[in-house]
């Protein structure tokens, strides 16, 4: 019996020592990183100082939704007016305005997606939608939309679909679409959005596809054709990877001065409160932007254990940091003339807000001033008031899509508040 108890004691000691050593090794990696000096990288707006990984603990901070109080609106800068353009949606995540001015709103979500597209039409040009129809339904988490010629394109989470379409048509509910590009739909479900944009010649479509995980948690075999922007012909053929290493690119638009493609990117989680900042950047054809091996150029993610060294040497530093864990999703250049001159050709960014920071960040729309086609100064608050109580992590809404109307107003999709806000300016 004594021998048995001795063996049991020795086994238990060895087991818990092993568990303790594993924890110590993990803590030691975090400690070694957090005690080193901060990193500095050179962005388009000058030096960006970033803390070392694990300088602070990774925190789960989920928001709680509150109803918008009666009469309360988001807050815009002096001189701007905020009104409720439309409501009564189920997660109105994105708005696309067709060449004829029709507005298409995708209603989709991570879970319990409505899976439909709603058409809004302002027939008399008074800034209000008199016509509202269900345009498409029974879709699988739709997001990006395009009208090119006589076709309506929809990017569902599992593929790019093409529908025959006539300008002014109010419904495609009885029209069968064709899947022209198969897209990977599994993995980390918060990266389900598939945005699409066409080029000036309207002979290519660009598709943003987010990663299947935080940092290739299940191996790179699960990340094939993900964390990329893809380029295809209008029939879905001749696919190529336009740019890679983009953890979750969502909003895309063309720089009206330089013609460059720009995108908003969600960066990785679980490295601490202030890592890694989300960013907006010009997208270089064939460029690699670091994910999952590094971030902001050659700053290596310690969790990748030195993998991908050859790619890290080529990693491009993004142009503009828009803050850590902001979930920056929407992006549009303001190329209209209605707003004051400082906004001309700058970028609006919809920040949905994230869960991985002790203090809520995001939950706003920011503006980045540009000059001669280049970022001029740091992002500044444009539309705020979405956070109800910072201490309790209560929020009224979560902005996503930002869209410039033909009259030069800005539409902001608040998918959690189920509202589309309109921001206007009267000279």
QUIGISUL-V515139 format. One record per pair of residues at least 12 apart in sequence whose ideal C-beta (glycine too) atoms are under 6 Angstrom apart, sorted by the first residue. I is the first residue (numbers start at 1). J is the second residue. Records with the same first field share a line. If there is no record, write none. Layout:
I: J / J
This chain:
30: 54
33: 52 / 53 / 54 / 302
34: 52 / 54 / 55
36: 52
38: 51
39: 299
41: 296 / 297 / 317
44: 319 / 375
45: 320 / 375
48: 321
51: 274
53: 271 / 275 / 302
54: 272
55: 272
56: 272 / 273
58: 270
59: 358
61: 355 / 393
62: 355
63: 393 / 395
64: 393 / 394
65: 416
66: 388 / 394 / 396
68: 396 / 417
74: 383 / 385 / 421
75: 384 / 385
76: 383 / 423
79: 425
80: 423 / 425
81: 424
82: 421 / 423
83: 422
84: 419
85: 420 / 422
86: 129 / 420
87: 419
89: 107 / 418
90: 107 / 114
91: 107 / 109 / 415
92: 105 / 107 / 413 / 415 / 420
93: 106 / 108 / 400 / 413 / 415
94: 106 / 143 / 401
95: 401 / 403 / 411 / 413
96: 145
98: 147
100: 167
101: 406
102: 121
103: 120
104: 117 / 119 / 145
105: 118
106: 142 / 143
108: 141 / 142
110: 189 / 190
113: 141
115: 139
116: 134 / 137
117: 135 / 136 / 142
119: 133 / 135 / 170
120: 132
133: 170 / 171
135: 171
136: 172
139: 156
140: 156 / 157 / 158
141: 157 / 192
142: 154 / 156
143: 155 / 193 / 194 / 195
144: 194 / 195 / 196
146: 196 / 198
148: 198 / 202
151: 165
152: 165
155: 194 / 196
157: 185 / 192 / 194
158: 183 / 185
159: 179 / 181 / 182 / 183
160: 180 / 181
161: 177 / 179
162: 178 / 180
163: 175 / 177
180: 236
181: 232 / 236
184: 225 / 226
187: 212 / 213
188: 212 / 213
191: 210 / 211 / 248
193: 250
195: 208 / 250 / 252
197: 252
204: 231
205: 232
206: 229 / 231
207: 230
208: 229 / 249 / 250
209: 226 / 228
210: 248
211: 223 / 226 / 227 / 247
212: 226
214: 268 / 269
215: 268 / 292 / 303
216: 292
227: 246 / 247 / 291
228: 241 / 244
229: 242 / 243 / 249
242: 285
243: 283 / 287
244: 288
245: 288 / 289 / 290 / 291
246: 265 / 289
247: 266 / 267 / 268 / 291
248: 266
249: 263 / 265
250: 264 / 329
251: 264 / 329 / 330 / 331
253: 331 / 332 / 333
255: 373
256: 333 / 335 / 345
257: 345 / 373
258: 373
260: 282
261: 283
262: 282
263: 283
264: 280 / 328 / 331 / 349
265: 279
266: 278 / 327
269: 356
273: 357 / 358
274: 324
276: 295
277: 321 / 323 / 324
278: 322 / 326 / 328
279: 318 / 321 / 322
280: 320 / 322
281: 318 / 319
282: 319
287: 316
288: 311 / 314 / 315
289: 316
290: 315
293: 307 / 308 / 311 / 312
294: 312 / 315
296: 317
297: 315 / 317
298: 312 / 315
319: 375
320: 368 / 375
322: 349 / 379
323: 361
325: 354 / 356 / 357 / 361
326: 351 / 361 / 362
327: 352 / 353 / 354 / 362
328: 349 / 351
329: 350 / 352 / 400
330: 350 / 400 / 401 / 402
331: 349
332: 348 / 402 / 404
333: 347
334: 346 / 404
336: 404 / 408
338: 408 / 425
339: 425
345: 370
346: 367 / 368 / 369 / 370
347: 368
348: 365 / 367 / 402
349: 366
350: 365 / 399 / 400 / 402
351: 364
352: 398 / 400
353: 398
360: 387 / 393
363: 386 / 387 / 395
364: 381 / 384
365: 382 / 383 / 399 / 412
366: 379 / 382
367: 380 / 382
396: 417
397: 414 / 416 / 417
398: 416
399: 412 / 414
400: 413 / 415
401: 413
409: 422 / 424
410: 423
